[in-house]
C-alpha cells in the first residue's frame, strides 16, 4: 500500500511540474540563466528602446558564475496558449529567428575582493521590427536560447573559459522574459515609435 501511495504522490508531483513548465514562470525557472535582478520572477520589459542594443538587465548564470559575452543562434520563441514554445517566425513572417538576442554591453562585476569593475557582458536586445510586427510580440512570454558564453574569473574579471551549449544543456541554456503591452512614446516628429 505504501508503494502505491508513493507512486501516486510521485506521479502527482510529476504532473504538477509538467504543468508549471508550460507557464512563463515555469519556463523561466527551468532556464539556467536569468536577467538582471530577476532570478525568482519573470521580468517584464517594454520594447521602446532602439534596436541593436540591450534593453534588459545583464544575463546572469543561476549557478553564480560571472559571465562575459553571451551569444544566441536562435530561434527566439514565444509561449503559445497551449503551453508550448514556438519560433517567433511562426507568429509573423516579418519577425526574424534572432529578433531577440544577446547584445554586448559593459556590465558591472563585483570581484571576489568586493571591488567592482566594468566587463564585457551581455543584455537582451531586439533587431529592428519590420512591417508593423512589434504589436505581435506585445504581452508575450519570450524565450531566447543561448548557444555559447564566456565564464569570467571571479577574482580578476578576465575570461576563464568559453562554453558551448551542448545537447545536454540545450533545454536549460536560455533566458525568459515578458514583453509589456505599454505603448511607446511618440518621437519629436510626431510619428509613433511603436509603429
Secondary structure, DSSP 8 states (H G I E B T S, - for coil): -HHHHHHHHHHHHHHHHHHHHTSHHHHHHHSSEEETT-TTS--EE---S-SSSEEEEEEEETT---EEEEE-----EEE-TTS-EEEGGGT-TTS-TTSEEEEEEEEEEE-TTS-EEEEEEEEEEE----TT-GGGTTT-EEEEE--EEEEE-TTT-SEEEEEE--TTTTTTSEEEEEE------B-TTS-BTT-
